[in-house]
Amino acid sequence: MRLLFSSLCIVAVTAMAYSDLDLDGVDDAIDKCPGTPITDIVDENGCSVETVIRDGYFDTLFSIAYSDMNYRLNEKSDTVTASFQLGYSTGRLQLRAYLSYFRTDDSFGDRQSGLNDTLLSAAYRWSLDETVVLDTGFGVWLPTYRSDFDNNKMDYTLFAKVTKSIKEWSLFLGYGYTFVMDDDVVKKRFALLYRNSASIEAGIRWRVLPSLSVQTAYYRTDSIYKDVEAIRSLSFSLLYSFGESWFIKSGYEMGLSDSASDNYLSVGVGTVF
């Protein structure tokens, strides 16, 4: 099963728990002083000080998701995925690893399980002005998924995302392109043909409270299989922080095309340290 750019934006970049609208190096989920000037030095709470400098920090997110689509077989089937993300942020640079384990049924009713491909990515944040930032990066998909045809290869992803903040509101637009290197499989009555995949994401985020933000987004990506329509969906997510460094993230995604899961649910818990 190949997780596409949705896993990256959706997770990643966009499904990734990290967000830092005031560019102070502290995740919005635990930032107790949002909107600090970009020239200020802040403490671990995101509040301005004169001498404390935070060199970098880690964040983790463990989540469980359910969908009614088996994207590997391109057919409706109950699929449960457990995923783990580990990130490291320092200044404007962010490094991230994403791995997941799936369990699903095939068209014959047989249960299958195993690792999906594993994503390693790096992103850099550029400040275009006081309210606009641009994230750019690249990622590699390690072929940890066990293919029945032994045709799984390392894939590559490039992505960019621009965010405009207006007080407690944020507008964002993202684009990604994945180079799919898997070998085509052609047999007498069976053909599995791959293609590169482009994706776009557009949405809005609202910081309701310092500890609570909600987001809705439209997502479209090409299927990695030829002759399969683009995957389109509308997502809704919530991020809530508690304690000094913990947060909960939950989401619902509604499919807008036959190639997408009709319903996608996820819930996760993470921490920053």
C-alpha positions in Angstrom: 0.0 0.0 0.0 1.5 3.3 -1.1 0.7 6.3 1.0 0.7 9.3 -1.3 1.2 13.1 -0.7 -1.9 13.1 1.4 0.1 11.2 4.0 2.7 13.9 3.8 0.5 17.0 3.8 -2.1 15.4 5.3 0.7 14.5 7.6 2.4 15.1 7.3 3.4 18.7 6.1 -0.3 19.2 6.5 -1.1 16.1 8.6 2.1 16.8 10.5 1.4 18.1 13.9 3.9 21.0 13.7 2.7 24.5 13.0 4.5 27.7 13.9 2.8 30.8 12.5 4.8 33.4 14.4 8.1 31.7 13.4 9.5 31.6 17.0 10.5 28.0 16.9 7.8 26.9 19.3 4.9 24.7 18.0 1.6 26.5 18.0 0.0 23.7 20.0 2.1 24.7 23.1 2.9 28.4 22.2 1.5 30.4 25.2 2.4 33.7 23.5 1.3 33.5 19.8 2.2 36.4 17.6 5.6 37.3 19.1 7.8 39.5 16.8 10.1 37.6 14.5 13.1 39.5 16.0 12.4 38.4 19.6 14.2 35.6 21.5 11.6 33.4 23.2 11.6 30.7 25.9 10.2 27.2 25.6 6.6 28.6 26.0 7.0 30.9 23.0 7.2 34.1 25.2 9.7 36.9 24.6 12.8 37.0 26.8 16.3 38.5 26.3 18.8 35.7 26.9 17.1 32.3 26.5 17.6 30.6 23.1 16.0 27.3 22.3 18.3 25.4 19.9 15.9 22.7 18.9 13.3 20.2 20.0 11.7 16.9 19.1 8.0 16.1 18.6 6.2 12.8 18.2 2.7 11.7 17.1 1.1 8.3 17.4 -2.3 7.9 15.6 -4.9 5.3 14.6 -6.9 5.7 11.4 -9.8 3.9 9.7 -10.8 4.1 6.0 -13.2 2.1 3.8 -10.8 2.2 0.8 -7.9 -0.2 0.1 -5.7 2.1 -2.1 -3.3 -0.6 -3.0 -6.1 -2.6 -4.6 -8.1 0.5 -5.6 -11.3 -1.0 -4.1 -13.6 -0.5 -1.2 -12.4 -2.4 1.9 -12.1 -1.7 5.6 -8.5 -0.6 6.4 -7.0 0.3 9.8 -3.6 2.0 9.9 -1.4 2.7 12.9 1.2 5.4 12.4 4.1 7.0 14.2 5.8 10.3 13.4 9.1 11.6 14.8 10.2 15.2 14.1 13.1 17.4 15.0 12.9 21.2 14.5 15.7 23.7 14.9 15.3 27.3 13.7 13.6 27.2 10.3 14.6 23.6 9.5 12.4 20.5 10.2 13.4 16.9 9.8 10.7 14.2 10.0 10.2 10.4 9.8 6.9 8.7 9.2 6.2 5.0 9.4 2.9 3.1 9.5 1.4 -0.4 9.7 -1.8 -1.4 8.0 -4.4 -4.1 8.2 -6.9 -4.6 5.4 -9.0 -7.1 3.5 -8.6 -7.9 -0.2 -11.3 -8.6 -2.8 -11.3 -12.3 -1.8 -11.9 -11.6 1.8 -8.4 -12.5 2.9 -6.8 -10.3 5.6 -3.5 -8.7 4.8 -1.2 -6.6 7.0 2.3 -5.1 7.0 4.3 -2.0 6.8 3.5 0.8 4.3 6.4 2.6 2.7 8.4 4.8 5.2 8.8 8.5 4.6 11.9 10.6 5.5 11.5 14.3 4.8 13.2 17.7 5.3 11.6 21.1 5.1 12.8 24.7 5.4 10.7 27.7 6.2 11.1 31.0 4.4 9.6 34.3 5.7 8.3 36.3 2.8 7.0 39.1 5.1 5.5 39.4 8.6 2.4 37.4 7.7 3.4 35.1 4.9 5.7 32.1 5.1 6.7 29.5 2.5 7.7 25.9 3.4 9.7 23.9 0.9 11.1 20.5 1.1 11.7 17.0 -0.2 11.1 13.5 0.9 12.1 9.9 0.1 9.7 6.9 0.4 11.7 3.9 1.6 10.3 0.6 0.1 9.3 -1.0 3.3 6.0 -2.2 1.9 6.2 -5.9 0.9 4.9 -6.1 -2.7 3.5 -9.4 -4.0 5.3 -8.7 -7.3 8.7 -7.6 -5.8 8.4 -4.4 -7.8 8.5 -1.8 -5.0 11.2 0.8 -5.4 12.3 4.0 -3.6 10.1 7.0 -4.5 10.8 10.7 -4.2 8.6 13.7 -3.3 9.0 17.5 -3.6 6.6 19.8 -1.9 5.9 23.5 -1.1 3.3 25.3 1.0 2.5 29.0 1.4 0.6 30.2 4.5 -0.9 33.7 5.1 -1.9 34.6 8.6 -4.5 37.2 9.5 -4.8 37.4 13.3 -6.2 34.1 14.5 -6.9 32.9 10.9 -4.5 31.2 8.5 -5.0 30.5 4.8 -2.7 27.9 3.1 -2.1 26.4 -0.3 0.2 23.4 -0.9 1.5 21.5 -3.9 3.5 18.3 -4.1 4.9 16.0 -6.8 5.9 12.4 -6.3 8.2 10.5 -8.6 6.9 6.9 -8.6 9.7 4.5 -9.5 7.9 1.2 -9.0 8.2 -1.3 -11.9 5.1 -1.9 -14.0 3.6 -5.4 -13.9 2.2 -6.9 -17.1 0.8 -10.4 -17.3 -1.7 -12.1 -19.6 -4.9 -10.9 -17.9 -3.4 -8.4 -15.5 -1.6 -5.1 -15.8 -0.4 -2.8 -13.0 0.9 0.5 -14.6 2.3 3.3 -12.5 2.7 7.1 -13.1 4.0 10.1 -11.2 1.5 11.9 -8.9 0.8 15.6 -8.4 -1.3 16.9 -5.6 -2.7 20.2 -4.3 -4.2 21.2 -1.0 -6.0 24.4 0.0 -7.6 25.3 3.3 -8.1 27.5 6.3 -7.2 27.2 9.9 -8.8 29.0 12.9 -7.2 29.3 16.3 -10.3 29.3 18.5 -8.3 29.4 21.7 -4.6 29.4 22.5 -4.9 25.6 23.1 -7.4 24.8 20.4 -7.4 25.2 16.6 -9.6 23.8 13.9 -9.0 23.3 10.2 -10.8 22.4 7.0 -9.1 21.7 3.6 -9.7 20.5 0.1 -7.3 17.9 -1.3 -6.7 16.5 -4.7 -4.0 14.1 -5.9 -3.4 11.9 -8.9 -3.6 8.2 -8.3 -0.2 6.5 -8.7 -2.0 4.0 -11.1 -2.7 4.9 -14.7 -6.4 5.1 -15.8 -7.6 5.7 -12.3 -9.3 9.0 -11.6 -7.8 11.6 -9.3 -8.5 11.2 -5.5 -10.5 14.2 -4.2 -11.6 14.8 -0.6 -12.6 17.4 2.0 -11.1 17.2 5.5 -11.9 18.6 8.9 -9.4 18.4 11.8 -8.9 19.6 15.4 -5.8 20.1 17.4 -5.9 20.5 21.2 -3.0 21.0 23.5 -2.9 20.2 27.2 -0.4 20.1 30.0 2.9 21.7 29.1 3.8 19.7 26.0 1.0 17.3 25.0 -1.5 17.5 22.2 -4.4 15.6 20.7 -5.1 15.6 17.0 -8.3 14.2 15.4 -9.7 14.4 11.9 -12.5 13.3 9.5 -12.1 13.2 5.7 -15.0 12.8 3.3 -14.3 11.4 -0.2 -15.5 13.5 -3.2 -14.5 10.9 -5.9 -15.1 7.2 -6.4 -11.4 6.6 -6.0 -11.3 8.1 -2.5 -12.4 6.6 0.8 -16.0 7.6 1.5 -15.1 8.1 5.2 -11.7 8.5 6.8 -11.3 8.9 10.6 -8.2 9.4 12.6 -7.2 10.2 16.2 -3.7 10.7 17.6 -1.8 11.9 20.6 1.7 13.5 20.6 4.2 15.4 22.7 7.0 18.0 22.3 10.2 17.6 24.2 
